[in-house]
Amino acid sequence: MTESAKQPKQVPKREEIEAKYKWNSQSIFPSDAEWKESFATLDSDIDKLVALKGKLCDGPETVAKMFELDDQIDLKMDKLYTYASVHHYENMQDSTYMGLTDSAKNKWADIASKTAWIRPELLSLPQQTLDSYRAHESLKPWLRAYDEIVRYKPHTLSTEEETILSSASSALNASKDTYALLQNADMKFSEIEDDDGNLVVLSKSNYSGFLQSKKQSVRKAAFEMMYDTNIALKNTLSNCLYGNIKKEILYARQRKYNSCLEASLFDDNTPLSVYNSLIDAIHDGLPTFHQYLAIRQRAMKLDRLDMFDLYVPLVENYELKVSYEEAVEWVLASLHPLGEEYCSVAKHALSSEGGWVDVFENEGKRSGACSISNFRDIPYICLNFNGTLDAVFTLAHELGHSMHSYYSDRAQPHATSSYRIMVAEIPSTFNECLLFHYLIDKARAEGNKQLELYLVNSRCDDYKGTIIRQTQFAEFEKVIHAMAENDEPITPDSLSKAYKDINDVYYGDTALAATTPRPHTLTADARIAFEYLRIPHFFYNFYVYKYATSMSVSDVLAERVLRKEEGALERYFTLLRAGGSKDPLDIIADAGVDIRTPQPFIDAMTSFKGYVQQLDELLKE
């Protein structure tokens, strides 16, 4: 970095930050010594479980014992991993907790290898035997886990074959691991000028800030450097993605699925129609998105939109600074529709006495935000609170995750307390929706047009980023997996063409809009065809569509609760308390939304249309 460059941000050491807002780790283990004592007992626990190998045919009591031992190990491992990983997040430079976390990860892998026999051995029993076991009294506490295993009978290999696949997982993940190393360790960027003319080294962490610059030249330079750096490695990065797809094809074909997508959806017992109806509904709603792009273009006074123009706030809000105490006040006020009990628990959680939240940034602390919960212990909410409005929404989001765990853990036994990702993002985005409505009402009551405009613009961007963009990614995943399964070439050329074709549809590239005119004049920089190179989610096997489904559901549920629709609040609490006791789609249906039909996705795009209209009206005032 040159002398004219900005100096690195000075981050306080942990002992210098406000100590009252820290996670209470003693809720899990009082000290590292107790952690190590518990870890040392694992091998004995595992040996007891492995001793049942070959004996599941003895009767349902033996199977029940197997589930009991497995659950005890899982509970103990959850506590061990949570304690280690949270302390690692507090200071990622501390080698002690890095070591404890690695020990826990290695033990998980060891357990997986030593218990790979359970599913194939159980499923080797005749169906008549499996049915008789299910009816036995001893298996009642374990029926959910039992049914989940039996459901996989058509897709389970022999014990020897399952052991081979389990043992090969590390080697088969080499492409994914290589991609992560390239992106996070080996990829280097050069300097670019910031808004003030200072030379700053571009990084993944500051890239989004450059895209929010008011100067198009700054945004363009950051975009070009980010993409050119990735494109320089396009052959290697593309081959990493192809290697990961080949791994998924191997698993899917060995386990007799028709496709990788079907294999992925089977885990949540989700029909292919849900995935397809999401894509179809978003396609039908794209005219509204194109109208939003036209509004953005007009507000930014641009002759032509490009992909690097889509993240600039349409109103500056940098002067709004919120203390953590004020953020807590706003979040708690926004949660009032959820009732006295929920708000009481949330108030305690966010207080210094509650000890759920590690609030402030410090040297070595994990970046970003997350929520980690362990069965009936104090959840951990990691923040790097910086006093912005976005940070307030992050607080509401992560609190939604932790409160979900709180209610699930107290309503369910450990075996059915863990919820799936498809359900997990509903309470978090639900809380964000409540906070939005609280703050928009506050802004209107105070006549604060700037805040109102900022909030509506932010809400539109939430739909763009969470529903529209994630569905675009989901469609790309579907297309490239189908290409590989049909033995079509998977190269940088074929991948970039597939990505560009889909991007043109979603963003309405005017270069292709001669027959269907768009209300904007977006023409994407050719580099956007290689955006897939920098998206790590494509290595997580059809994961991103769940973001879009979750926000679509939470939007409907929150609106019903805010309208005080009869039974809406009670139905929402059934979701919070359900844990993993049912399939995700059944839990969502019990809350009052059926995503087996396209209607929730259509409703979400209708809501988006309303926010776009509000944005248009506010900008014209």
VOROVO-762345 format. One line per 10 residues: number of its first residue (from 1); their letters; for each residue x, y, z of C-alpha. Coordinates in pm, whole numbers. Example, Ala and Ser with C-alpha at 12.3 -4.5 7.8 and 13.67 -1.06 7.14 Angstrom:
1 = AS = 1230,-450,780 | 1367,-106,714
This chain:
1 = MTESAKQPKQ = 0,0,0 | 136,346,-83 | 182,627,165 | -134,794,38 | -347,492,115 | -588,482,404 | -448,333,719 | -595,-1,834 | -888,24,1068 | -775,12,1428
11 = VPKREEIEAK = -959,-272,1599 | -953,-286,1980 | -821,-586,2166 | -1081,-798,2342 | -991,-668,2686 | -1046,-311,2563 | -1404,-355,2447 | -1712,-306,2658 | -1699,-625,2863 | -2061,-635,2977
21 = YKWNSQSIFP = -2190,-759,2641 | -2018,-1096,2609 | -2137,-1453,2570 | -2158,-1656,2890 | -1961,-1966,2790 | -1989,-2114,3138 | -2341,-2223,3051 | -2177,-2512,2861 | -1841,-2578,3032 | -1702,-2386,3330
31 = SDAEWKESFA = -1349,-2416,3193 | -1126,-2570,2927 | -1034,-2844,3175 | -1396,-2962,3197 | -1414,-2955,2814 | -1113,-3183,2792 | -1254,-3419,3054 | -1577,-3454,2855 | -1388,-3500,2528 | -1182,-3779,2684
41 = TLDSDIDKLV = -1498,-3984,2754 | -1607,-3991,2390 | -1411,-4296,2284 | -1579,-4502,2556 | -1921,-4379,2440 | -1840,-4461,2078 | -1717,-4807,2171 | -2053,-4882,2337 | -2233,-4786,2016 | -1996,-4978,1788
51 = ALKGKLCDGP = -2044,-5284,2011 | -2400,-5308,1874 | -2274,-5362,1519 | -2423,-5681,1379 | -2686,-5696,1655 | -2969,-5476,1520 | -3146,-5794,1412 | -3175,-5895,1779 | -3492,-5690,1823 | -3640,-5341,1863
61 = ETVAKMFELD = -3491,-5293,2211 | -3142,-5318,2063 | -3233,-5067,1793 | -3373,-4834,2061 | -3048,-4868,2255 | -2855,-4780,1941 | -3059,-4459,1898 | -3015,-4371,2265 | -2635,-4408,2253 | -2613,-4220,1924
71 = DQIDLKMDKL = -2821,-3935,2067 | -2602,-3915,2379 | -2289,-3890,2165 | -2451,-3629,1942 | -2555,-3416,2242 | -2208,-3435,2393 | -2044,-3348,2060 | -2275,-3050,2014 | -2165,-2911,2350 | -1798,-2975,2278
81 = YTYASVHHYE = -1806,-2822,1931 | -2013,-2520,2035 | -1782,-2432,2323 | -1467,-2469,2111 | -1593,-2298,1796 | -1747,-2002,1979 | -1426,-1931,2165 | -1244,-1969,1833 | -1479,-1709,1680 | -1406,-1473,1970
91 = NMQDSTYMGL = -1039,-1468,1873 | -942,-1662,1562 | -576,-1589,1634 | -589,-1794,1955 | -429,-2128,1874 | -579,-2295,2184 | -938,-2282,2061 | -834,-2338,1701 | -690,-2665,1826 | -999,-2757,2027
101 = TDSAKNKWAD = -1219,-2683,1726 | -1003,-2898,1499 | -1015,-3178,1757 | -1395,-3162,1758 | -1412,-3162,1377 | -1180,-3461,1357 | -1386,-3645,1614 | -1704,-3581,1411 | -1531,-3741,1110 | -1416,-4034,1325
111 = IASKTAWIRP = -1769,-4088,1455 | -1914,-4074,1103 | -1671,-4339,984 | -1729,-4568,1283 | -2109,-4544,1261 | -2148,-4570,882 | -2277,-4925,936 | -2596,-4821,1119 | -2818,-4725,827 | -2727,-5010,590
121 = ELLSLPQQTL = -2746,-5271,867 | -3089,-5157,980 | -3215,-5136,623 | -3086,-5484,543 | -3369,-5620,759 | -3685,-5739,578 | -3960,-5479,545 | -4190,-5693,762 | -3931,-5681,1041 | -3889,-5307,1003
131 = DSYRAHESLK = -4267,-5261,1029 | -4286,-5476,1343 | -3998,-5283,1504 | -4175,-4954,1437 | -4482,-5066,1630 | -4279,-5155,1941 | -4309,-4941,2254 | -3931,-4905,2298 | -3895,-4716,1970 | -4160,-4451,2039
141 = PWLRAYDEIV = -3905,-4185,2148 | -3703,-4248,1833 | -3972,-4279,1566 | -3871,-3963,1379 | -3511,-4080,1346 | -3625,-4435,1267 | -3863,-4321,992 | -3596,-4099,842 | -3361,-4394,808 | -3627,-4626,666
151 = RYKPHTLSTE = -3722,-4360,411 | -3373,-4394,266 | -3400,-4769,209 | -3414,-4740,-174 | -3103,-4518,-168 | -2882,-4698,84 | -2591,-4920,-12 | -2439,-5212,170 | -2238,-5157,487 | -1912,-5206,299
161 = EETILSSASS = -2012,-4967,21 | -2137,-4699,263 | -1811,-4728,459 | -1611,-4679,139 | -1811,-4368,43 | -1777,-4229,394 | -1403,-4292,398 | -1368,-4130,55 | -1547,-3809,156 | -1224,-3622,230
171 = ALNASKDTYA = -1077,-3705,-111 | -1405,-3631,-290 | -1417,-3287,-125 | -1074,-3193,-260 | -1223,-2974,-535 | -1430,-2780,-283 | -1133,-2743,-48 | -908,-2628,-331 | -1163,-2368,-437 | -1182,-2234,-80
181 = LLQNADMKFS = -803,-2205,-59 | -782,-2025,-391 | -1057,-1779,-300 | -962,-1713,62 | -586,-1755,76 | -414,-1745,-265 | -619,-1489,-457 | -464,-1143,-430 | -595,-808,-550 | -420,-481,-633
191 = EIEDDDGNLV = -487,-122,-530 | -768,97,-657 | -871,451,-575 | -1149,503,-321 | -1395,794,-317 | -1131,1027,-173 | -862,935,-422 | -667,722,-178 | -514,397,-300 | -664,99,-117
201 = VLSKSNYSGF = -599,-271,-170 | -920,-437,-288 | -1036,-735,-80 | -1340,-956,-55 | -1439,-780,268 | -1426,-424,127 | -1561,-507,-220 | -1925,-449,-125 | -1830,-108,14 | -1677,-9,-318
211 = LQSKKQSVRK = -1995,-117,-500 | -2189,128,-282 | -1971,421,-385 | -2147,724,-530 | -1877,742,-797 | -1940,512,-1091 | -1570,514,-1176 | -1489,367,-832 | -1759,102,-862 | -1646,11,-1213
221 = AAFEMMYDTN = -1281,-19,-1113 | -1363,-246,-819 | -1592,-462,-1034 | -1334,-499,-1309 | -1053,-588,-1070 | -1265,-841,-879 | -1376,-1014,-1197 | -1048,-990,-1386 | -868,-1150,-1091 | -1115,-1439,-1088
231 = IALKNTLSNC = -1121,-1472,-1466 | -742,-1506,-1467 | -802,-1833,-1279 | -1112,-1934,-1476 | -977,-2274,-1584 | -879,-2380,-1233 | -1188,-2237,-1061 | -1421,-2386,-1323 | -1256,-2723,-1289 | -1302,-2705,-910
241 = LYGNIKKEIL = -1674,-2651,-967 | -1687,-2936,-1218 | -1503,-3162,-974 | -1762,-3088,-708 | -2045,-3159,-951 | -1883,-3491,-1046 | -1873,-3582,-678 | -2245,-3510,-648 | -2317,-3714,-961 | -2120,-4004,-816
251 = YARQRKYNSC = -2321,-3996,-493 | -2653,-3957,-673 | -2594,-4242,-919 | -2449,-4480,-662 | -2754,-4424,-443 | -2996,-4463,-735 | -3137,-4111,-763 | -3250,-3982,-1099 | -3046,-3661,-1063 | -2832,-3459,-825
261 = LEASLFDDNT = -3124,-3222,-770 | -3355,-3508,-675 | -3091,-3642,-434 | -3056,-3303,-267 | -3430,-3244,-235 | -3485,-3594,-95 | -3309,-3497,227 | -3592,-3253,310 | -3853,-3476,144 | -3924,-3190,-96
271 = PLSVYNSLID = -4079,-3256,-439 | -3906,-3127,-749 | -4217,-2919,-821 | -4131,-2682,-533 | -3793,-2598,-689 | -3946,-2551,-1032 | -4246,-2349,-915 | -4015,-2106,-734 | -3821,-2045,-1055 | -4143,-2011,-1259
281 = AIHDGLPTFH = -4300,-1765,-1012 | -3992,-1544,-1007 | -3979,-1548,-1387 | -4341,-1433,-1395 | -4255,-1151,-1155 | -3949,-1026,-1343 | -4137,-733,-1507 | -4167,-586,-1157 | -3794,-632,-1106 | -3724,-460,-1437
291 = QYLAIRQRAM = -3945,-172,-1324 | -3737,-151,-1006 | -3421,-133,-1219 | -3577,150,-1421 | -3654,340,-1099 | -3297,289,-983 | -3161,411,-1316 | -3375,724,-1302 | -3283,798,-940 | -2912,758,-1016
301 = KLDRLDMFDL = -2942,975,-1330 | -2760,721,-1547 | -2791,690,-1924 | -2721,317,-1892 | -2722,75,-1599 | -2450,-182,-1548 | -2415,-464,-1296 | -2192,-255,-1072 | -2465,12,-1037 | -2711,-209,-849
311 = YVPLVENYEL = -2585,-178,-489 | -2566,198,-437 | -2809,322,-168 | -3058,557,-329 | -3042,776,-20 | -2738,839,194 | -2787,725,551 | -2435,740,683 | -2518,1004,944 | -2763,779,1129
321 = KVSYEEAVEW = -2571,626,1418 | -2745,390,1657 | -2609,281,1993 | -2642,-84,2088 | -2886,9,2364 | -3103,200,2115 | -3083,-91,1870 | -3206,-325,2143 | -3490,-85,2221 | -3601,-78,1856
331 = VLASLHPLGE = -3575,-452,1808 | -3771,-527,2126 | -4039,-276,2031 | -4072,-435,1687 | -4125,-778,1847 | -4428,-663,2044 | -4673,-845,1807 | -4518,-1177,1920 | -4649,-1142,2273 | -4526,-1083,2625
341 = EYCSVAKHAL = -4342,-1413,2677 | -4137,-1388,2357 | -4046,-1027,2430 | -3951,-1108,2790 | -3710,-1383,2681 | -3569,-1160,2405 | -3517,-870,2647 | -3319,-1095,2881 | -3121,-1240,2590 | -3006,-898,2469
351 = SSEGGWVDVF = -2917,-769,2816 | -2573,-795,2975 | -2725,-1028,3235 | -2857,-1265,2970 | -2517,-1320,2815 | -2641,-1432,2472 | -2466,-1164,2266 | -2102,-1093,2188 | -2168,-742,2060 | -1861,-552,1955
361 = ENEGKRSGAC = -1575,-608,1713 | -1235,-683,1859 | -898,-792,1730 | -907,-1144,1591 | -1284,-1184,1618 | -1475,-1361,1342 | -1614,-1119,1086 | -1984,-1088,1009 | -2258,-1227,1228 | -2397,-1565,1321
371 = SISNFRDIPY = -2608,-1751,1575 | -2493,-2080,1730 | -2720,-2274,1959 | -2665,-2580,2172 | -2949,-2783,2320 | -3100,-2591,2615 | -2780,-2394,2679 | -2740,-2021,2630 | -2731,-1946,2253 | -2439,-1749,2112
381 = ICLNFNGTLD = -2507,-1444,1895 | -2193,-1313,1728 | -2215,-952,1617 | -1965,-693,1504 | -2202,-410,1588 | -2100,-83,1419 | -2397,143,1490 | -2551,141,1141 | -2911,66,1056 | -2796,-251,879
391 = AVFTLAHELG = -2642,-362,1209 | -2981,-322,1379 | -3141,-549,1121 | -2858,-798,1168 | -2932,-802,1540 | -3301,-876,1472 | -3204,-1148,1222 | -2964,-1334,1449 | -3196,-1300,1747 | -3462,-1470,1534
401 = HSMHSYYSDR = -3234,-1771,1492 | -3155,-1791,1863 | -3516,-1752,1972 | -3611,-2027,1727 | -3361,-2256,1902 | -3485,-2145,2243 | -3844,-2246,2169 | -3751,-2559,1978 | -3518,-2684,2252 | -3781,-2642,2521
411 = AQPHATSSYR = -4062,-2800,2324 | -3868,-3096,2182 | -3636,-3367,2315 | -3281,-3343,2186 | -3345,-3603,1916 | -3600,-3379,1737 | -3483,-3033,1845 | -3264,-2949,1543 | -3441,-2780,1254 | -3353,-2787,885
421 = IMVAEIPSTF = -3213,-2493,686 | -3539,-2452,494 | -3713,-2370,823 | -3415,-2198,989 | -3422,-1881,781 | -3792,-1817,841 | -3777,-1683,1201 | -3471,-1471,1120 | -3626,-1297,818 | -3961,-1284,1002
431 = NECLLFHYLI = -3796,-1066,1268 | -3643,-846,999 | -3990,-794,852 | -4130,-693,1192 | -3843,-448,1244 | -3899,-298,899 | -4266,-233,974 | -4185,-86,1316 | -3925,153,1175 | -4132,253,873
441 = DKARAEGNKQ = -4422,343,1105 | -4175,536,1324 | -4034,723,1024 | -4381,818,898 | -4495,930,1242 | -4189,1153,1270 | -4219,1278,912 | -3869,1145,837 | -3886,1102,459 | -3518,1020,425
451 = LELYLVNSRC = -3544,729,668 | -3866,611,503 | -3701,617,161 | -3395,437,294 | -3610,163,449 | -3826,106,141 | -3519,100,-84 | -3354,-146,157 | -3665,-365,154 | -3663,-373,-228
461 = DDYKGTIIRQ = -3296,-469,-218 | -3380,-752,26 | -3619,-897,-232 | -3358,-848,-503 | -3081,-1015,-304 | -3269,-1290,-120 | -3552,-1395,-349 | -3461,-1291,-704 | -3083,-1332,-696 | -3089,-1661,-502
471 = TQFAEFEKVI = -3347,-1802,-742 | -3122,-1700,-1030 | -2841,-1894,-863 | -3073,-2191,-811 | -3163,-2195,-1179 | -2795,-2187,-1277 | -2723,-2480,-1045 | -3005,-2678,-1203 | -2881,-2606,-1555 | -2513,-2689,-1503
481 = HAMAENDEPI = -2586,-3012,-1313 | -2815,-3122,-1594 | -2539,-3040,-1845 | -2290,-3257,-1656 | -2541,-3540,-1610 | -2603,-3538,-1985 | -2227,-3554,-2050 | -2219,-3207,-2208 | -1882,-3028,-2189 | -1825,-2841,-1862
491 = TPDSLSKAYK = -1570,-2573,-1942 | -1528,-2202,-1869 | -1694,-2134,-2206 | -2000,-2353,-2142 | -2040,-2240,-1781 | -2005,-1871,-1862 | -2254,-1900,-2149 | -2507,-2071,-1922 | -2460,-1804,-1657 | -2481,-1513,-1902
501 = DINDVYYGDT = -2798,-1650,-2065 | -2973,-1671,-1727 | -2839,-1334,-1609 | -2971,-1170,-1927 | -3320,-1298,-1851 | -3322,-1192,-1487 | -3177,-845,-1544 | -3343,-783,-1878 | -3026,-702,-2069 | -3141,-455,-2335
511 = ALAATTPRPH = -2896,-596,-2587 | -3136,-890,-2612 | -3459,-697,-2562 | -3534,-581,-2914 | -3861,-773,-2932 | -3958,-713,-2568 | -3861,-357,-2470 | -3753,-301,-2108 | -3825,11,-1901 | -3451,42,-1828
521 = TLTADARIAF = -3137,34,-2040 | -2923,-214,-1846 | -2650,-369,-2058 | -2425,-593,-1851 | -2048,-581,-1864 | -1934,-899,-2039 | -1742,-1000,-1726 | -2069,-1084,-1550 | -2071,-1413,-1741 | -1798,-1526,-1503
531 = EYLRIPHFFY = -1971,-1429,-1180 | -2018,-1799,-1104 | -1642,-1817,-1038 | -1676,-1615,-716 | -1994,-1769,-567 | -1902,-2029,-301 | -2265,-2135,-257 | -2242,-2338,-578 | -2033,-2588,-383 | -2315,-2654,-135
541 = NFYVYKYATS = -2543,-2872,-345 | -2867,-2683,-423 | -2857,-2480,-104 | -2943,-2127,-216 | -3307,-2183,-316 | -3389,-2225,53 | -3310,-1858,113 | -3575,-1761,-141 | -3837,-2002,-9 | -3773,-1894,351
551 = MSVSDVLAER = -3815,-1522,286 | -4126,-1591,79 | -4278,-1780,373 | -4170,-1536,645 | -4310,-1244,447 | -4654,-1408,439 | -4645,-1514,806 | -4528,-1175,934 | -4796,-988,740 | -5063,-1216,888
561 = VLRKEEGALE = -4937,-1163,1243 | -4919,-786,1193 | -5278,-787,1063 | -5373,-986,1376 | -5530,-1251,1156 | -5710,-1504,1372 | -5485,-1795,1465 | -5180,-1654,1280 | -4966,-1601,1591 | -5047,-1945,1734
571 = RYFTLLRAGG = -4963,-2110,1402 | -4631,-1926,1387 | -4538,-2053,1731 | -4602,-2410,1612 | -4316,-2352,1369 | -4088,-2213,1641 | -4156,-2514,1862 | -4148,-2784,1596 | -3770,-2827,1570 | -3710,-3121,1339
581 = SKDPLDIIAD = -4011,-3323,1452 | -4161,-3322,1100 | -4054,-3267,742 | -3984,-2897,671 | -4275,-2861,431 | -4515,-3006,690 | -4385,-2768,959 | -4434,-2474,723 | -4782,-2599,628 | -4876,-2622,998
591 = AGVDIRTPQP = -4781,-2255,1025 | -5030,-2179,749 | -4825,-2168,427 | -4813,-2447,169 | -4508,-2414,-55 | -4607,-2730,-239 | -4809,-2478,-440 | -4659,-2173,-615 | -4891,-1929,-434 | -4645,-1820,-158
601 = FIDAMTSFKG = -4388,-1730,-423 | -4650,-1543,-625 | -4756,-1360,-307 | -4394,-1265,-234 | -4353,-1108,-578 | -4684,-926,-528 | -4547,-780,-205 | -4230,-682,-390 | -4442,-501,-646 | -4603,-300,-367
611 = YVQQLDELLK = -4264,-194,-227 | -4142,-98,-576 | -4449,125,-618 | -4382,286,-278 | -4021,348,-377 | -4129,511,-702 | -4373,741,-522 | -4121,842,-255 | -3857,928,-512 | -4104,1147,-703
621 = E = -4193,1353,-393
